[in-house]
Amino acid sequence: MNVRARCAGVIAAVGVVLLAGCSSAPSEDAPTSSVSATHAEASGQSGAPVTSTSAGPATVSTPSPGPATAIVSVVAVNASGQPSDGFTVTTPDPFGALDCKYAQPSRSANTPGIYSGCGASADSADVCWAPGNNTLLCASDPWQRTLRRYTVTPPLTPVARTDSPEPWALELADGRHCRIRVGGAWGGRSDGLVGAYSCTGGNDVVLQPSNARTAIDTSSSTWQVAVGPLGSGNPDFPPPPQVAVRTAYFAATAG
């Protein structure tokens, strides 16, 4: 006697009886399938179901890396040699004189015509516009909107765009502002990472390996940097966390 017939006989004899395996047991010819559900967070949204069946492997949800990094070209001086885009010339005017014997393209410019290599590292004259061949207007960062006017010797000659420019400044996803390093003595770490950008909001800096060309991971649309402290005597620090870059600033001449 098969299972279905046996259950029918019991019900007829006893009345309404709940028997495990009677009403829910599949027939031997019925196909079987199984479905499992898991939950993952993706793009800031939790609880998104991901299902898989016995016919194939589970589909894994990959979290979104976040908004794409915005690229901003800062044009602080217009084609007439006057401050633009909210920039003003600070006092004293002129701010000083620079020796530009070794002038070169700024490493933070994505167009020709932005100068670096004039004066000492303390002058921070690494992002400078040239209203003429005897004057430079140099900016500290994209946020202060101030320019320092320098007289220069010898007269400037045209400079091209640098190869593989590095951002002048970074705004991180947590709101910190970071400015590319201009020489000077910085601290160290036992893991050999060195400082590439100084940042507001504490003692952390943007780090990179000492032999790396750049501190910025641009392998996705959301750029990433490692951020952590430096110290005297190469102390031990935990591995630096990766922080997303909200905005990257370059210097540019007026088109």
C-alpha positions in Angstrom: 0.0 0.0 0.0 1.4 3.4 -0.9 1.6 6.4 1.4 -1.4 8.2 -0.1 -3.7 5.2 0.3 -2.5 4.6 3.9 -3.2 8.2 4.9 -6.7 8.0 3.4 -7.5 4.9 5.4 -6.4 6.5 8.7 -8.5 9.6 8.0 -11.6 7.5 7.3 -11.2 5.5 10.5 -10.4 8.3 13.0 -11.8 11.4 11.5 -9.7 14.5 11.0 -6.2 13.6 12.1 -3.0 15.6 11.5 -0.3 13.2 10.5 3.3 14.4 9.7 4.3 13.3 6.2 0.8 12.6 4.9 -0.6 15.8 3.5 2.9 17.4 2.8 4.9 14.5 1.4 5.7 14.8 -2.3 5.1 12.0 -4.6 8.1 10.1 -5.8 7.6 11.5 -9.3 7.3 15.2 -8.3 10.3 17.5 -9.0 12.0 19.1 -6.0 13.7 22.5 -5.7 15.2 24.6 -2.9 15.5 28.4 -2.6 17.6 30.2 0.0 17.7 33.9 0.8 20.5 36.1 2.2 20.7 39.8 2.9 23.5 42.2 2.0 24.2 45.9 2.1 24.7 47.5 -1.2 24.9 51.2 -2.1 23.9 52.2 1.5 20.7 50.1 1.3 20.4 47.1 3.7 18.1 44.2 3.5 18.4 43.7 -0.2 17.5 40.0 -0.9 19.9 37.9 -2.9 18.4 34.5 -3.9 20.0 31.3 -5.2 18.6 28.0 -6.4 20.0 24.5 -6.4 20.5 25.0 -10.1 23.4 27.4 -9.7 25.7 29.4 -7.4 24.5 32.3 -5.3 24.6 35.8 -6.7 26.7 38.1 -4.5 25.8 41.7 -4.2 28.8 44.1 -4.5 28.6 47.4 -2.5 28.7 50.6 -4.5 32.1 52.4 -4.0 30.2 55.7 -3.6 29.9 58.9 -5.8 32.5 59.4 -8.5 35.3 61.8 -7.6 34.7 65.3 -9.1 37.6 66.8 -11.0 37.8 70.6 -10.8 40.2 72.7 -12.8 40.9 76.0 -11.0 41.5 79.0 -13.2 42.6 81.7 -10.7 43.9 84.2 -13.4 42.0 85.1 -16.6 43.4 85.6 -20.0 44.0 89.3 -19.3 46.2 88.5 -16.3 43.6 89.5 -13.7 42.4 87.4 -10.7 39.3 85.5 -11.5 36.9 82.9 -10.0 36.7 84.8 -6.7 40.5 85.0 -6.2 42.0 88.3 -5.0 45.6 89.5 -4.6 46.7 89.6 -1.0 48.9 92.3 0.7 51.7 93.2 0.6 51.7 93.6 -3.1 54.1 92.6 -4.4 54.6 89.9 -1.7 58.3 89.4 -2.5 60.7 88.4 -5.2 61.5 84.9 -6.5 64.5 83.4 -8.3 63.0 81.6 -11.2 66.2 80.3 -12.8 64.9 76.8 -12.4 61.3 77.4 -13.2 59.4 74.3 -14.4 55.8 73.2 -15.0 53.7 72.8 -11.9 53.1 69.1 -11.2 49.5 70.0 -10.3 48.5 71.6 -13.5 46.4 70.0 -16.3 47.2 72.7 -18.8 50.4 74.4 -19.9 51.4 77.7 -18.4 51.3 77.0 -14.7 54.7 77.4 -13.0 56.6 75.8 -10.1 60.3 75.6 -9.1 60.7 79.3 -8.2 62.2 80.4 -4.8 62.5 78.1 -1.8 60.0 75.4 -0.6 59.0 77.8 2.1 57.6 80.2 -0.5 55.1 77.5 -1.6 55.4 78.8 -5.1 54.4 75.5 -6.7 51.1 76.6 -8.3 51.6 80.0 -10.0 50.0 81.8 -12.9 52.1 84.2 -15.0 50.3 87.5 -16.0 53.6 88.5 -17.7 57.1 87.2 -18.0 58.3 89.2 -14.9 55.4 88.4 -12.5 53.8 85.3 -10.9 50.6 85.1 -9.0 50.8 82.1 -6.7 48.0 80.4 -4.7 48.2 78.4 -1.5 45.2 76.2 -2.1 41.8 76.2 -3.9 39.8 77.2 -0.8 41.3 80.5 0.5 40.9 82.2 -2.9 44.0 84.4 -2.4 47.0 85.0 -4.6 50.5 86.3 -3.7 52.1 88.5 -6.4 55.8 88.0 -6.9 58.3 89.8 -9.1 60.6 87.2 -10.7 64.1 87.0 -12.2 65.2 86.0 -14.8 62.2 86.6 -17.1 59.9 83.6 -17.5 59.8 81.4 -20.5 56.8 79.3 -21.5 56.3 76.0 -19.8 54.4 73.0 -21.1 51.9 70.7 -19.2 53.7 68.3 -16.9 53.4 64.6 -17.6 50.9 62.8 -15.3 49.8 65.7 -13.1 49.0 65.2 -9.5 46.0 67.0 -7.9 46.9 70.3 -6.2 44.4 69.5 -3.4 41.9 67.0 -2.3 38.6 67.2 -0.5 37.9 63.9 1.2 34.6 62.3 1.8 34.7 63.1 5.5 35.2 66.8 4.7 38.9 67.2 5.3 40.9 69.4 3.0 44.4 68.1 1.9 47.1 70.0 0.1 49.9 68.5 -1.9 53.3 68.5 -0.1 55.8 71.2 -0.9 59.2 70.0 0.5 60.0 70.4 4.2 60.7 67.8 6.9 57.9 65.5 7.8 57.7 62.6 10.3 58.0 58.9 9.5 56.5 55.5 10.1 57.9 52.0 10.7 56.0 50.7 7.6 57.9 53.1 5.4 54.9 55.2 4.2 55.6 58.9 3.7 53.5 62.0 3.6 52.1 63.2 0.3 49.4 65.7 1.3 48.9 67.7 4.6 45.3 67.7 5.8 43.1 69.8 8.0 41.2 68.3 11.0 44.0 66.7 13.0 47.4 65.2 12.6 46.7 62.7 9.8 48.2 63.1 6.3 47.7 61.4 3.0 50.3 58.6 2.8 52.0 56.7 0.0 54.9 54.3 -0.4 58.2 56.1 -0.7 58.8 54.8 -4.2 55.3 55.3 -5.5 54.5 57.9 -8.2 51.2 58.8 -6.7 49.3 58.6 -3.4 45.9 58.2 -5.1 44.2 55.0 -6.2 42.4 56.0 -9.4 41.4 52.5 -10.4 37.7 53.3 -10.0 35.6 56.3 -10.5 35.7 57.0 -6.8 39.4 57.8 -6.0 40.8 56.5 -2.7 43.7 57.6 -0.5 45.4 56.1 2.6 45.2 58.5 5.6 47.2 58.2 8.8 49.7 59.8 11.2 53.4 60.4 11.0 55.7 60.6 14.0 59.2 61.2 15.1 61.6 58.3 15.0 59.5 56.1 12.7 57.0 54.8 15.2 54.6 51.9 14.7 51.1 52.8 13.6 48.1 50.7 12.5 47.6 50.2 8.8 46.1 53.4 7.4 42.4 53.3 6.4 41.3 54.1 2.8 39.2 57.3 2.5 37.3 58.3 -0.6 38.1 61.5 -2.4 35.1 63.7 -3.0 36.8 66.4 -5.1 40.3 66.6 -6.8 41.5 70.1 -7.7 44.0 70.9 -10.5 45.3 74.3 -11.6 44.7 75.5 -15.2 45.2 78.5 -17.4 42.3 80.3 -19.0 41.3 78.7 -22.3 
